Amino acid sequence: ACKTEHNKSMDMGNQHPAISRLQEIQKEVKSIEQQVIGFSGLSDDKNYKKLERFLTKQLFEIDSVDTEGKGDIQQARKRAAQETERLLKELEQNANHPHRIEIENIFKEAQSLVKEKIVPFYSGGNRVADEFEEGIQDIILRLTHVKTGGKISLRKARYHTLTKICAVQEIIEDCMKKQPSLPLSEDAHPSVARINSVMCEVNKARGTLIALLMGVNSTETCRHLSCVLSGLIADLDALDVCGRTEIRNYRREVVEDINKLLKYLDLEEEADTTYAFDLGQNHSILKIEKVLKRMREIKNELLQAQNPPELYLSSKMELQGLIGQLDEVSLEKNPCIREARRRAVIEVQTLITYIDLKEALEKRKTLACEEHPSHKAVWDILGNLSEIQGEVLSFDGNRTDKNYIRLEELLTKQLLALDAVDPQGEEKCKAARKQAVKLAQNILSYLDLKSDEWE
């Protein structure tokens, strides 16, 4: 064995220079593989052009290696070329992926919304319109629904875009919450006038920052704005406030405002280095997943139990606890996490209403009393709904499944049956029917939620 090892190392030493050169090139190509896989921009980005140039140059290098007609060198050259071409193709696919284009188009809508509603506001308009609020909410929701299929480049692009848009939403909300009421009169102290003028600068900077985040201002750079803001902090620090508490507090408030804006400026760099975009590694998402896993275990125990009523009370208590855990999940101002939590809460709530209805139906069996025929009709429909809900809870498919269509039809049928019930003025029956309708609609929208392939 020692001998063959020795021979191997001898071979490595006197390897053909063409093979060594090809290995060097492959090593260089390999070194940018992660950048290509994670490339989340478009084909007109600087970075795209840089990666493309680099890979094309390596292809030329590979082509120029002389194989001297030797089979092993030809093989090695072919392998190196294939690997490089694969990365070039991946780069191109990332930049032109239909969902990447979809993210870009949604971002462009956000840009024109900002141009139309926000830029005028910072150049002296009086307030941000409600349409902006609604428009931006809708854009955020649509972005969280763009499918990434687990592709790193798409997840990253979606996260980048969401981070910017949510930052803009936050900056504006913050600003709306506290309209700058210049708190002190300028006669109070000479430094108040300076703080006031810094405050006006900060307001202007806020508009610039929004335009920068949204890419609607081509003249300003993040670095310059960062210098301007740091300069304003230095100015404020140098002011003499003569130990007057109210002036010191006023100055502190303005400094806090500036620091907040500086934090948003770091967003650009941060999104590249963190795994924030990969929700699979996000601790809030992991917490939500853990709750959902336990919820599914409880659900399966209930649906498979020989005697389900024995489990009702303990299951319900544990499910209430799970809702408490979901309430504590940190949203990190990330709309994807917000949406994941909303869905998880609906999942757990649906299971609780399923148990509630089962309990009510059990209890009803023990009470043999005379009742109004229309009231009985509503209860019969509730019995059917309970069966259907059990099936919906175990449904796992999409909207083209036969089973989905069947369940949807069954629920629609129950809604029609409820419409046909005549309460004949019975208040109790009216209330019961109203509740049953609401339940049927909730089961329908839960079926929808389960089948819309959100990730």
C-alpha distance (Angstrom), angle and dihedral (degrees) to the residues before:
residue distance angle dihedral
A1 . . .
C2 3.77 . .
K3 3.76 89.6 .
T4 3.82 94.8 53.5
E5 3.82 90.7 46.2
H6 3.80 87.6 51.5
N7 3.80 91.8 49.6
K8 3.80 90.3 48.5
S9 3.75 92.5 55.1
M10 3.80 89.1 46.5
D11 3.82 88.8 54.3
M12 3.80 91.1 49.3
G13 3.76 88.9 52.8
N14 3.76 95.6 51.9
Q15 3.79 96.7 36.6
H16 3.80 115.9 148.2
P17 3.85 109.3 -87.6
A18 3.85 90.5 -130.1
I19 3.81 90.4 58.3
S20 3.82 91.1 47.0
R21 3.79 90.3 50.8
L22 3.84 91.6 49.9
Q23 3.80 90.1 50.1
E24 3.80 90.3 51.8
I25 3.81 91.1 51.3
Q26 3.82 91.2 47.9
K27 3.79 89.8 51.2
E28 3.81 90.3 53.8
V29 3.80 91.4 48.0
K30 3.81 90.2 48.4
S31 3.79 90.0 52.4
I32 3.82 92.0 67.3
E33 3.81 97.3 38.6
Q34 3.83 93.1 102.2
Q35 3.81 90.9 50.4
V36 3.80 89.6 53.9
I37 3.82 94.3 46.7
G38 3.79 90.9 48.4
F39 3.80 95.9 42.0
S40 3.79 104.3 130.6
G41 3.80 102.2 171.3
L42 3.80 133.7 89.4
S43 3.78 131.0 -95.6
D44 3.81 94.1 -95.4
D45 3.83 93.4 57.3
K46 3.80 119.2 115.7
N47 3.78 89.9 -125.6
Y48 3.81 92.5 53.3
K49 3.78 91.2 54.0
K50 3.81 90.6 47.3
L51 3.82 94.3 51.9
E52 3.79 91.8 43.1
R53 3.81 92.0 51.2
F54 3.79 91.7 47.9
L55 3.82 93.8 51.1
T56 3.82 93.5 44.2
K57 3.80 89.7 51.0
Q58 3.83 89.8 52.3
L59 3.82 89.5 51.1
F60 3.81 89.9 55.2
E61 3.80 89.3 48.2
I62 3.82 90.7 51.9
D63 3.81 91.0 48.0
S64 3.78 91.4 52.2
V65 3.83 93.6 56.4
D66 3.81 107.5 108.6
T67 3.83 110.9 -130.4
E68 3.81 93.2 -169.4
G69 3.82 85.3 -143.6
K70 3.84 90.7 -71.3
G71 3.80 115.1 147.9
D72 3.82 97.2 -142.0
I73 3.81 92.4 50.1
Q74 3.81 91.0 46.7
Q75 3.83 89.2 51.9
A76 3.80 92.2 48.3
R77 3.80 91.4 48.2
K78 3.81 91.6 49.1
R79 3.83 91.3 50.2
A80 3.81 92.5 49.5
A81 3.81 91.6 48.9
Q82 3.82 92.8 48.4
E83 3.81 92.3 51.0
T84 3.82 91.5 50.1
E85 3.80 92.9 46.7
R86 3.80 90.1 49.1
L87 3.81 90.3 57.3
L88 3.81 92.3 46.1
K89 3.79 89.0 52.9
E90 3.81 92.1 47.2
L91 3.81 90.5 50.9
E92 3.78 90.9 52.0
Q93 3.81 92.9 46.2
N94 3.81 92.3 50.3
A95 3.79 91.9 52.7
N96 3.80 94.8 45.4
H97 3.80 101.3 36.3
P98 3.84 108.9 137.3
H99 3.83 90.8 -125.9
R100 3.82 90.3 49.6
I101 3.81 87.7 54.5
E102 3.82 89.2 47.3
I103 3.83 90.3 54.0
E104 3.80 89.4 49.5
N105 3.81 92.8 50.1
I106 3.81 92.0 50.5
F107 3.83 88.6 49.0
K108 3.81 90.0 52.1
E109 3.81 89.0 55.2
A110 3.79 88.6 53.0
Q111 3.81 89.4 49.3
S112 3.78 93.8 54.0
L113 3.81 90.2 45.6
V114 3.82 89.1 54.8
K115 3.80 92.3 45.6
E116 3.76 92.3 50.1
K117 3.82 101.5 40.6
I118 3.80 109.6 19.2
V119 3.77 108.2 36.4
P120 3.84 92.1 57.1
F121 3.82 89.1 48.3
Y122 3.80 92.0 58.6
S123 3.77 92.6 44.6
G124 3.77 88.5 61.9
G125 3.82 107.1 -68.1
N126 3.77 113.5 144.5
R127 3.81 105.8 -125.7
V128 3.78 144.4 -6.0
A129 3.78 112.0 -102.3
D130 3.80 121.9 -118.1
E131 3.80 88.2 -124.0
F132 3.79 87.0 68.6
E133 3.81 91.1 56.7
E134 3.80 92.7 49.0
G135 3.80 93.3 42.2
I136 3.77 94.1 51.4
Q137 3.84 92.5 45.9
D138 3.79 89.7 53.3
I139 3.81 92.1 48.6
I140 3.82 91.5 50.4
L141 3.79 91.8 50.4
R142 3.79 92.4 49.1
L143 3.79 91.1 49.9
T144 3.81 92.7 52.2
H145 3.81 87.0 55.1
V146 3.80 96.8 54.1
K147 3.81 106.4 115.1
T148 3.79 115.0 -122.7
G149 3.79 98.3 175.5
G150 3.81 86.9 -145.1
K151 3.84 91.9 -66.8
I152 3.81 107.7 152.6
S153 3.81 93.6 -144.3
L154 3.83 92.6 53.1
R155 3.79 94.2 43.6
K156 3.76 89.0 51.0
A157 3.81 93.3 48.2
R158 3.81 91.4 48.2
Y159 3.79 91.6 47.7
H160 3.84 93.7 47.0
T161 3.78 91.7 50.4
L162 3.80 94.4 45.1
T163 3.79 92.1 47.8
K164 3.79 92.1 54.9
I165 3.79 95.5 45.2
C166 3.81 93.1 45.7
A167 3.79 90.1 48.7
V168 3.80 89.9 54.4
Q169 3.80 90.1 47.9
E170 3.80 90.2 51.5
I171 3.80 95.6 46.3
I172 3.79 89.6 53.1
E173 3.82 94.2 44.7
D174 3.81 90.0 50.6
C175 3.75 90.3 50.2
M176 3.82 93.1 48.3
K177 3.79 91.8 49.6
K178 3.75 93.6 58.4
Q179 3.74 113.3 29.4
P180 3.78 102.2 -160.9
S181 3.76 102.1 -99.4
L182 3.76 101.9 -175.6
P183 3.79 94.0 -127.6
L184 3.80 102.5 -158.6
S185 3.74 133.0 46.8
E186 3.79 115.0 -118.4
D187 3.79 91.7 -121.7
A188 3.81 89.3 66.6
H189 3.78 92.6 77.6
P190 3.82 138.1 -22.1
S191 3.83 92.9 -114.4
V192 3.85 91.1 59.8
A193 3.80 90.1 72.2
R194 3.81 89.9 54.5
I195 3.84 92.5 48.3
N196 3.80 88.9 49.5
S197 3.77 92.4 52.6
V198 3.85 90.7 47.4
M199 3.78 87.6 51.9
C200 3.80 90.2 56.4
E201 3.81 89.2 49.3
V202 3.81 89.7 51.4
N203 3.78 90.5 52.7
K204 3.78 90.2 52.4
A205 3.81 89.9 47.4
R206 3.79 88.8 53.2
G207 3.79 90.3 59.9
T208 3.81 91.0 46.1
L209 3.82 91.0 50.1
I210 3.81 92.2 52.1
A211 3.80 90.9 48.6
L212 3.82 89.6 48.9
L213 3.81 95.2 48.6
M214 3.78 89.9 49.5
G215 3.79 94.2 43.4
V216 3.81 93.6 -123.4
N217 3.81 94.8 122.6
S218 3.77 115.6 66.0
T219 3.81 98.3 174.5
E220 3.81 99.4 62.4
T221 3.84 127.8 66.3
C222 3.81 130.2 -153.8
R223 3.79 90.2 -122.7
H224 3.80 93.7 54.9
L225 3.80 93.5 47.1
S226 3.79 89.5 48.6
C227 3.84 90.1 54.3
V228 3.81 91.4 47.6
L229 3.82 92.1 51.6
S230 3.81 93.8 45.5
G231 3.80 87.7 49.9
L232 3.80 90.8 54.3
I233 3.81 90.5 52.0
A234 3.81 89.8 51.4
D235 3.83 89.6 50.3
L236 3.78 91.5 52.0
D237 3.80 92.8 46.4
A238 3.79 90.0 54.3
L239 3.81 93.6 54.8
D240 3.76 117.6 108.4
V241 3.79 108.4 -132.4
C242 3.83 95.0 176.5
G243 3.79 92.9 -130.5
R244 3.81 91.4 -67.6
T245 3.80 106.9 153.8
E246 3.80 98.3 -153.6
I247 3.82 92.2 51.9
R248 3.78 91.3 44.5
N249 3.83 90.3 52.3
Y250 3.79 91.6 48.1
R251 3.80 90.3 51.3
R252 3.81 90.9 47.7
E253 3.81 91.0 53.4
V254 3.79 92.2 53.3
V255 3.85 91.3 47.0
E256 3.84 89.4 51.9
D257 3.79 89.3 52.0
I258 3.79 91.3 52.8
N259 3.82 92.4 47.3
K260 3.80 89.7 53.5
L261 3.80 90.7 54.3
L262 3.81 90.7 48.2
K263 3.81 89.0 53.4
Y264 3.82 90.2 57.1
L265 3.79 89.8 51.2
D266 3.83 88.9 60.7
L267 3.80 90.4 57.9
E268 3.78 93.7 87.8
E269 3.81 94.6 57.5
E270 3.79 94.6 37.8
A271 3.79 96.2 56.3
D272 3.79 90.7 60.9
T273 3.75 97.1 51.3
T274 3.79 103.7 40.3
Y275 3.75 130.5 71.2
A276 3.77 88.8 -131.9
F277 3.78 90.6 117.8
D278 3.79 91.7 56.0
L279 3.77 99.3 76.9
G280 3.80 90.0 -174.9
Q281 3.80 87.1 76.4
N282 3.78 97.4 39.3
H283 3.82 113.3 116.1
S284 3.83 94.0 -143.2
I285 3.80 90.4 53.6
L286 3.81 90.5 46.2
K287 3.82 88.9 53.4
I288 3.81 91.4 50.4
E289 3.83 90.0 47.8
K290 3.79 90.0 52.1
V291 3.82 91.2 52.9
L292 3.81 91.1 47.6
K293 3.80 91.5 49.6
R294 3.81 91.1 54.1
M295 3.83 90.8 44.4
R296 3.83 89.7 54.9
E297 3.80 91.3 49.8
I298 3.83 90.5 52.7
K299 3.82 90.0 46.3
N300 3.82 93.0 51.7
E301 3.81 92.1 47.3
L302 3.81 89.6 52.3
L303 3.80 96.2 45.6
Q304 3.82 92.9 47.2
A305 3.83 99.5 39.0
Q306 3.81 119.2 121.6
N307 3.78 90.0 -144.3
P308 3.82 107.8 21.8
P309 3.87 97.5 178.9
E310 3.82 89.4 70.7
L311 3.81 88.6 63.6
Y312 3.82 99.6 44.3
L313 3.79 100.0 90.7
S314 3.83 99.1 42.6
S315 3.83 92.0 42.7
K316 3.78 92.4 51.5
M317 3.78 92.9 49.7
E318 3.79 91.7 50.3
L319 3.82 92.2 46.9
Q320 3.82 90.7 52.0
G321 3.81 86.6 53.3
L322 3.81 90.2 52.1
I323 3.81 90.3 54.4
G324 3.82 87.3 53.3
Q325 3.81 89.3 53.1
L326 3.80 91.2 50.7
D327 3.81 90.1 51.5
E328 3.79 88.9 58.4
V329 3.82 95.4 52.5
S330 3.79 110.5 117.2
L331 3.81 110.0 -123.1
E332 3.82 92.8 -160.1
K333 3.82 85.5 -152.2
N334 3.80 86.4 -77.9
P335 3.81 113.6 141.2
C336 3.81 92.4 -154.9
I337 3.80 89.7 58.9
R338 3.81 90.7 44.7
E339 3.80 90.5 54.3
A340 3.83 93.0 44.7
R341 3.80 90.3 52.6
R342 3.80 93.2 46.8
R343 3.80 89.9 54.0
A344 3.79 93.4 46.4
V345 3.82 91.1 52.3
I346 3.83 89.9 52.1
E347 3.84 90.1 49.9
V348 3.81 92.6 53.3
Q349 3.84 94.1 41.0
T350 3.81 90.7 52.0
L351 3.79 91.2 55.1
I352 3.82 90.4 49.5
T353 3.85 92.0 52.3
Y354 3.81 89.0 47.7
I355 3.83 89.9 56.6
D356 3.83 91.6 43.8
L357 3.79 91.2 54.6
K358 3.82 92.9 45.5
E359 3.81 89.6 51.5
A360 3.80 92.2 49.2
L361 3.81 91.1 50.2
E362 3.84 91.5 49.1
K363 3.80 91.6 48.8
R364 3.79 90.5 49.7
K365 3.81 92.0 57.0
T366 3.82 90.0 62.4
L367 3.81 93.7 51.3
A368 3.78 106.7 74.7
C369 3.77 101.5 -177.9
E370 3.79 137.3 138.2
E371 3.77 113.0 -90.7
H372 3.74 140.7 176.0
P373 3.87 111.7 -86.0
S374 3.82 93.0 -127.7
H375 3.81 90.1 51.1
K376 3.80 89.2 51.7
A377 3.82 89.4 50.1
V378 3.81 90.9 56.0
W379 3.82 90.7 50.1
D380 3.80 91.2 50.3
I381 3.81 89.1 53.9
L382 3.83 89.9 47.8
G383 3.82 87.4 54.6
N384 3.82 89.5 54.5
L385 3.81 91.2 46.0
S386 3.78 90.3 53.0
E387 3.83 90.7 54.8
I388 3.81 91.9 47.3
Q389 3.81 91.4 46.7
G390 3.81 89.5 55.1
E391 3.81 88.4 56.1
V392 3.81 93.1 45.3
L393 3.82 89.4 52.4
S394 3.80 90.4 57.7
F395 3.82 94.7 40.2
D396 3.77 112.9 118.5
G397 3.77 114.2 173.5
N398 3.78 144.3 73.7
R399 3.79 136.9 -83.6
T400 3.78 96.1 -87.4
D401 3.82 93.1 59.8
K402 3.79 116.3 112.2
N403 3.78 87.8 -132.1
Y404 3.81 92.1 56.5
I405 3.79 91.6 52.2
R406 3.82 91.1 46.6
L407 3.83 93.2 51.0
E408 3.80 91.6 46.4
E409 3.82 90.4 52.3
L410 3.83 92.3 47.6
L411 3.80 91.0 52.4
T412 3.79 92.9 46.8
K413 3.81 88.3 51.1
Q414 3.82 91.2 54.1
L415 3.83 89.9 50.0
L416 3.80 89.8 52.8
A417 3.82 90.2 47.8
L418 3.82 89.4 53.0
D419 3.80 90.2 50.2
A420 3.79 88.6 55.0
V421 3.82 94.4 54.1
D422 3.80 110.5 103.7
P423 3.84 109.2 -151.6
Q424 3.84 89.4 -164.2
G425 3.77 91.1 -145.1
E426 3.82 93.5 -53.1
E427 3.82 105.3 146.9
K428 3.80 93.4 -160.4
C429 3.78 90.9 51.7
K430 3.82 92.9 46.8
A431 3.80 90.3 54.2
A432 3.81 92.4 46.5
R433 3.78 92.0 49.7
K434 3.80 92.0 49.2
Q435 3.82 90.4 51.9
A436 3.80 92.0 47.4
V437 3.82 91.1 52.0
K438 3.79 90.3 50.7
L439 3.80 90.7 49.3
A440 3.82 92.8 50.2
Q441 3.81 90.5 49.7
N442 3.81 91.3 48.6
I443 3.81 91.1 51.5
L444 3.80 89.1 50.0
S445 3.80 93.7 51.3
Y446 3.83 90.1 44.9
L447 3.83 89.1 54.1
D448 3.80 87.1 50.8
L449 3.79 92.1 49.4
K450 3.82 92.0 50.8
S451 3.77 93.1 51.8
D452 3.79 103.1 43.5
E453 3.83 93.9 89.9
W454 3.78 96.3 -129.3
E455 3.77 114.4 172.1
